[in-house]
Amino acid sequence: MSQVELEARNLIAQDRLAEAEALLRQALASGSGAASLWRMLGAAIRGQGRVAEARPIQELLVDAMPGDLSMRFDLAETLLVLGEFERGWREYHYRYQMPHTTRIERKVQKPRWDGRPIPGKTLLIHDEQGYGDTFQFMRMVPWAKARSGARVVLEINHEMHSLAARMGGFDAITLRGQLPPTFDEHCEMMSLPMAMGLKLEDLPGSPMPYLTADPERLALWRDRLKDLPRPLVCLVWAGRPTHLNDARRSMSLPMLAPLASSGATFLSIQKGPTEGLATEPPEGMTLVNLSPEIRDFEDTAAILTVADLLISVDSSPVHLAGALGRPVWVMLPFIPDWRWLMHREDTPWYPAHRLFRQASPGDWDGVVRKMVQALAERSPPGKTGQRRGSVKPPR
């Protein structure tokens, strides 16, 4: 590793991206240099929010080294966040052929469906990645059935089975880990956009909502929450810690303290290592800690249906709420995940979503300030309750 490469890597690791860019541009001023330097230059430029400027560098690298699949994946994420879906989905196809993802690739000894009609045959559609991904792309299962004319078997993880079963748009459902019925072709749920040529203008594409809460759970949670002053605002401040970008997408509960001025009743539906923070809410905030009461996604779906709003970082409840057609405010890092595109306050995926983006890397304070103002506009004076502190859910 050259001294320039070592210095650039250290600068990028410290988020000193402008310095890394200047160093790399000087090293590459002649127009030639190691691919690793060009790749870091693209990363430094992209990390400063100039995603479109990074694209030609990534395309140049892919053209020069088409067999480097990690570079193709970098390009896929750039194309998709720019809304360039046609090529973006093709490049995204390489997501399971890199060293760190090979272990979770589904090995299927049948052809992958390419979007053509296959009447009389059976098509297996299987989920593949995180819960949020599955909630987001479940909408395409009925589309695939209509396009293929096939008998569609949906393979889903155990945690989403009941929600998926109510959605419909397929002929049979099986659980991941079980031996599926005999099938002729298959398709990963997140390969459906490539197979069907999904374009930005096709979204949201399906009737909204496409998921519904379980009636019995809904009745239970309506009863439990009926005496709490409205508006009821669900909170999620952290995603899955093992996510590669979790350090940038997650925050802490104390950062949300300014929201208390709205007078809303906040409901913690945070799960994972930080859910216990809800027992010590920020000063002045009315916070009901529902996390210990949430058994599964059916409880979460019912709570989201009862509540007036979800405020969350980029995590699976955002997509569940979107599939349920519920209002959501999503707090996004400076460079968001590809599905949120760039420079928009809305998203074509979910019509009831509103996006609050960092104006600079790490600027959660600015995001929260914008939401305080938005809550003030949403909640007229005199319409909210006055209780403060940690509150147990009524029974």
C-alpha positions in Angstrom: 0.0 0.0 0.0 1.4 3.4 -1.0 1.9 6.2 1.4 -0.9 8.2 -0.4 -3.3 5.4 -0.2 -2.5 4.9 3.5 -3.0 8.6 4.3 -6.2 8.7 2.2 -7.7 5.7 4.0 -6.9 7.3 7.4 -8.6 10.6 6.4 -11.7 8.8 5.1 -11.9 6.7 8.3 -11.9 10.0 10.2 -14.6 11.5 7.9 -12.1 14.2 6.8 -13.4 13.7 3.3 -12.5 17.1 1.8 -8.9 16.6 2.8 -8.9 13.0 1.4 -10.3 14.3 -1.9 -7.6 17.0 -2.2 -4.9 14.5 -1.5 -6.3 12.0 -4.0 -6.9 14.6 -6.7 -3.3 15.7 -6.5 -2.1 12.1 -6.7 -4.3 11.4 -9.7 -3.7 14.8 -11.5 -2.1 13.0 -14.4 -5.3 11.1 -15.1 -3.8 7.8 -14.3 -3.2 5.9 -11.0 -4.1 2.8 -9.0 -7.7 1.7 -9.1 -7.8 1.8 -5.3 -7.0 5.5 -5.4 -9.8 6.2 -7.9 -12.2 4.2 -5.8 -11.3 6.2 -2.6 -11.7 9.4 -4.6 -15.2 8.4 -5.6 -16.0 7.5 -2.0 -14.7 10.8 -0.7 -16.7 12.8 -3.2 -19.9 10.7 -2.6 -19.5 11.0 1.1 -19.7 14.8 0.8 -23.1 14.6 -0.8 -21.9 15.0 -4.4 -23.3 11.6 -5.5 -23.8 12.4 -9.1 -20.2 13.6 -9.4 -19.0 10.2 -8.0 -21.0 8.2 -10.5 -18.6 8.6 -13.6 -15.6 7.5 -11.5 -17.5 4.4 -10.4 -18.6 3.7 -13.9 -15.0 4.1 -15.1 -13.9 1.5 -12.5 -16.6 -1.0 -13.4 -15.8 -0.7 -17.1 -12.1 -1.2 -16.4 -12.6 -4.1 -13.9 -16.0 -5.7 -14.6 -15.1 -8.7 -12.4 -14.7 -6.6 -9.3 -18.2 -7.1 -7.8 -17.8 -4.9 -4.8 -17.2 -2.0 -7.2 -20.3 -3.0 -9.1 -22.3 -2.9 -5.9 -20.9 0.6 -5.1 -22.2 1.7 -8.5 -25.5 0.1 -7.9 -26.1 2.0 -4.7 -25.2 5.3 -6.5 -27.4 4.6 -9.5 -30.4 3.7 -7.3 -30.0 6.7 -4.9 -30.0 8.9 -8.0 -33.2 7.2 -9.3 -31.4 5.5 -12.2 -33.3 2.3 -11.7 -32.8 0.5 -15.1 -29.1 0.0 -14.7 -29.2 0.2 -10.9 -31.3 -3.0 -10.6 -28.9 -4.8 -12.9 -25.9 -3.9 -10.9 -27.7 -4.6 -7.6 -28.0 -8.2 -8.8 -24.4 -8.6 -7.8 -25.2 -8.1 -4.1 -24.8 -11.8 -3.2 -21.6 -12.5 -5.1 -19.2 -10.6 -2.8 -17.1 -12.3 -0.1 -19.2 -10.9 2.9 -22.5 -11.8 1.4 -21.9 -15.2 -0.3 -22.8 -17.0 2.9 -26.4 -15.7 2.8 -27.1 -16.2 -0.9 -29.9 -18.7 -1.5 -28.6 -21.5 -3.7 -31.5 -22.5 -5.9 -31.1 -25.2 -8.6 -33.8 -23.6 -10.8 -33.7 -20.7 -13.2 -34.3 -17.2 -12.0 -37.5 -15.7 -13.4 -36.8 -12.9 -15.9 -40.2 -11.2 -16.0 -41.7 -13.2 -18.9 -45.1 -14.9 -18.7 -44.8 -18.5 -17.5 -48.5 -19.7 -17.4 -48.9 -23.2 -16.1 -45.7 -23.1 -14.1 -45.0 -22.5 -10.5 -42.9 -19.4 -9.4 -41.2 -19.4 -6.0 -40.7 -15.8 -4.6 -38.5 -15.7 -1.5 -37.5 -13.0 0.9 -33.8 -12.6 1.4 -32.5 -9.6 3.5 -33.7 -7.5 6.4 -37.2 -7.1 7.7 -37.5 -3.6 6.2 -36.5 -4.8 2.8 -39.2 -7.5 2.9 -41.9 -5.1 4.0 -40.9 -2.7 1.2 -40.8 -5.3 -1.6 -43.8 -7.5 -0.6 -45.9 -5.1 -2.7 -44.4 -6.6 -5.8 -45.5 -10.2 -5.2 -49.0 -9.6 -6.6 -47.5 -7.8 -9.5 -45.3 -10.8 -10.3 -48.3 -13.1 -10.2 -50.2 -10.9 -12.6 -47.2 -10.6 -15.0 -46.1 -14.2 -14.9 -49.5 -15.9 -15.0 -47.9 -18.5 -12.8 -48.9 -20.2 -9.6 -47.0 -18.2 -7.1 -45.6 -19.6 -3.9 -44.3 -17.0 -1.4 -41.6 -18.1 1.0 -41.4 -15.8 4.0 -39.6 -15.6 7.3 -41.5 -16.8 10.4 -41.8 -13.3 11.9 -43.8 -11.9 9.0 -45.9 -15.0 8.2 -49.3 -13.8 9.5 -48.9 -10.3 8.0 -48.0 -11.7 4.6 -50.8 -14.2 4.7 -53.4 -11.4 5.0 -51.8 -9.5 2.1 -52.8 -12.1 -0.6 -51.7 -11.9 -4.2 -50.2 -15.4 -4.2 -51.4 -19.0 -4.3 -49.5 -20.6 -1.4 -47.2 -19.5 1.4 -44.4 -21.4 3.0 -41.9 -20.6 5.7 -38.2 -20.0 5.3 -36.4 -23.2 6.4 -39.1 -25.5 5.3 -39.0 -27.5 2.1 -41.1 -25.5 -0.4 -43.5 -27.1 -2.8 -42.1 -28.1 -6.2 -41.5 -25.0 -8.4 -40.2 -24.3 -11.9 -38.6 -20.9 -11.5 -37.7 -18.6 -8.6 -37.0 -15.0 -7.8 -35.6 -13.2 -4.7 -38.1 -10.6 -3.6 -35.5 -7.8 -4.2 -34.7 -9.1 -7.7 -38.4 -8.6 -8.7 -37.6 -4.9 -9.6 -34.9 -6.1 -12.1 -37.1 -8.9 -13.5 -40.1 -6.6 -14.0 -38.2 -3.5 -15.0 -39.4 -1.3 -12.2 -39.1 2.4 -12.9 -39.3 5.3 -10.6 -42.6 6.5 -12.2 -44.1 3.1 -11.5 -44.2 3.8 -7.7 -46.0 3.3 -5.4 -47.5 0.9 -7.9 -49.9 -1.0 -5.7 -52.9 0.1 -3.7 -51.9 1.6 -0.4 -52.0 0.1 2.2 -51.0 -3.4 1.1 -50.7 -4.7 4.7 -53.2 -4.6 7.5 -53.1 -5.1 11.2 -54.6 -8.2 12.8 -58.2 -7.2 14.0 -57.7 -8.9 17.4 -54.4 -7.2 18.2 -55.8 -4.0 16.9 -58.7 -4.2 19.3 -56.3 -5.0 22.2 -54.1 -2.0 21.5 -57.0 0.4 20.9 -58.2 -0.5 24.4 -54.7 -0.2 26.0 -54.0 3.2 24.5 -57.5 4.7 24.6 -56.9 6.9 27.7 -53.7 8.5 26.6 -53.9 12.1 25.4 -53.4 12.6 21.7 -51.5 13.0 19.4 -49.8 9.6 20.0 -46.4 9.6 18.4 -44.3 6.4 18.2 -40.6 6.7 18.5 -37.7 4.6 17.1 -34.2 6.1 17.6 -31.9 3.2 16.7 -31.7 0.5 14.1 -30.1 -3.0 14.2 -26.6 -2.6 15.6 -25.1 -5.1 13.1 -26.1 -3.0 10.1 -23.0 -1.8 8.2 -24.2 1.8 8.3 -25.8 1.8 11.8 -23.3 4.3 13.3 -24.6 6.9 10.8 -28.3 6.0 10.7 -28.9 5.6 14.5 -29.1 8.2 17.2 -29.9 8.2 21.0 -33.1 9.0 22.8 -31.7 12.1 24.6 -31.2 13.7 21.1 -35.0 13.7 20.7 -35.5 15.8 23.9 -36.6 18.9 22.1 -39.7 17.0 20.7 -41.1 17.2 24.3 -42.1 20.8 23.7 -44.9 19.6 21.4 -46.9 18.2 24.3 -47.5 15.0 22.4 -47.7 11.6 24.0 -44.7 9.6 22.8 -44.8 5.8 22.5 -41.5 3.9 22.6 -41.6 1.0 20.2 -37.8 0.7 20.1 -36.5 -2.8 20.2 -32.9 -4.0 20.7 -30.1 -3.0 23.0 -31.2 0.6 23.6 -34.9 0.0 24.3 -34.2 0.3 28.1 -33.5 4.0 27.6 -37.2 4.6 27.5 -37.5 4.1 31.2 -35.6 7.3 31.7 -37.1 9.7 29.1 -35.8 13.2 28.4 -36.9 15.8 30.8 -40.4 17.0 30.1 -41.3 14.2 27.7 -44.4 12.1 28.1 -43.1 8.7 27.1 -45.0 5.4 27.3 -42.6 2.5 27.1 -44.4 -0.1 25.0 -41.3 -2.1 24.0 -41.6 -4.8 26.7 -45.2 -5.4 25.6 -44.4 -5.9 21.9 -44.2 -9.6 21.2 -43.9 -9.5 17.4 -44.6 -7.5 14.3 -48.3 -8.0 14.8 -48.2 -5.9 17.9 -46.1 -3.3 16.2 -48.5 -3.1 13.3 -51.5 -2.7 15.6 -49.7 0.1 17.6 -48.8 1.9 14.4 -52.4 1.7 13.2 -53.7 3.2 16.5 -51.0 5.9 16.7 -51.2 9.2 14.8 -47.5 9.3 13.7 -44.2 7.4 13.7 -41.0 9.3 14.1 -38.1 6.9 13.3 -34.6 6.5 12.0 -34.2 4.3 8.9 -35.3 1.0 10.3 -37.9 -1.8 9.7 -40.9 0.0 11.5 -40.6 2.7 8.8 -41.4 0.2 6.1 -44.0 -1.7 8.1 -45.8 1.6 8.8 -45.5 2.5 5.1 -47.0 -0.8 4.0 -49.8 -0.1 6.5 -50.3 3.4 5.0 -49.6 5.2 8.2 -47.9 8.6 8.5 -44.2 8.4 9.1 -41.4 11.0 9.6 -38.1 9.4 8.7 -34.8 10.8 10.1 -32.1 10.3 7.5 -28.3 10.6 7.6 -26.5 13.0 5.3 -26.0 10.2 2.7 -29.1 8.0 3.0 -29.7 4.4 2.0 -30.4 4.2 -1.7 -34.1 3.7 -1.4 -34.6 7.3 -0.1 -33.1 9.0 -3.1 -31.5 12.4 -2.8 -32.8 15.9 -1.9 -36.4 14.9 -1.5 -38.8 15.5 1.4 -41.1 12.8 0.1 -40.6 9.3 -1.2 -42.4 7.6 -4.1 -42.4 4.3 -2.1 -44.7 5.5 0.6 -47.1 8.5 0.0 -47.6 9.1 3.7 -43.9 9.5 4.5 -42.0 12.7 5.1 -38.2 12.7 5.1 -36.1 14.8 7.4 -32.5 14.8 6.2 -29.2 15.9 7.8 -27.9 19.0 6.2 -24.4 17.9 7.0 -22.8 14.7 8.3 -24.0 13.9 11.8 -26.3 16.9 12.1 -29.1 15.2 14.1 -29.7 18.5 16.0 -30.8 20.2 12.7 -33.1 17.2 11.9 -34.8 17.4 15.3 -35.2 21.2 15.1 -37.1 20.8 11.8 -39.4 18.2 13.4 -40.1 20.4 16.4 -41.4 23.0 14.0 -43.3 20.5 12.0 -44.9 19.1 15.2 -45.9 22.6 16.3 -47.6 23.1 12.9 -49.3 19.7 13.1 -50.6 19.9 16.7 -52.6 23.1 17.4 -52.3 24.5 21.0 -54.8 23.0 23.4 -55.1 19.7 21.6 -52.4 17.8 23.5 -52.2 16.3 27.0 -50.2 17.7 29.9 -48.7 14.6 31.6 -44.9 14.3 31.8 -42.5 11.5 32.5 -42.4 7.8 31.9 -45.9 6.3 31.8 -46.9 2.7 31.9 -49.4 1.6 29.2 -53.0 1.3 30.6 -54.4 -2.2 30.8 
